[in-house]
Amino acid sequence: MIYFLFFSIIIFFYVINDLIEIFKVNTRLVFWVFVSFSVLVCFGALLVASDIITPSVSKYLKELVVTIWNLSEN
């Protein structure tokens, strides 16, 4: 849990500093993408810090790549 606390403090200051600059430039799409990824990373760090086991997404990523580029599954 110390890892998550340390991570949260660093990310909080980094994200707030970057978000202020992005918001001033008035690029809303970049702002919301940045916020979304920051929340996902924070959620992932919380899962890792809490020792919650999540299933691997590699199978689904492989299926996605094969579908997008019409590759054969060998």
URKAWO-V761205 format. One record per residue. N is the residue number from 0. RES is the residue in one letter. SS is DSSP state (H for helix, E for strand, C for the rest). Layout:
n res ss
N RES SS
N RES SS
This chain:
n res ss
0 M C
1 I H
2 Y H
3 F H
4 L H
5 F H
6 F H
7 S H
8 I H
9 I H
10 I H
11 F H
12 F H
13 Y H
14 V H
15 I H
16 N H
17 D H
18 L H
19 I H
20 E H
21 I H
22 F H
23 K H
24 V H
25 N C
26 T C
27 R H
28 L H
29 V H
30 F H
31 W H
32 V H
33 F H
34 V H
35 S H
36 F H
37 S H
38 V H
39 L H
40 V H
41 C H
42 F H
43 G H
44 A H
45 L H
46 L H
47 V H
48 A H
49 S C
50 D C
51 I C
52 I C
53 T C
54 P C
55 S C
56 V C
57 S H
58 K H
59 Y H
60 L H
61 K H
62 E H
63 L H
64 V H
65 V H
66 T H
67 I H
68 W H
69 N C
70 L C
71 S C
72 E C
73 N C
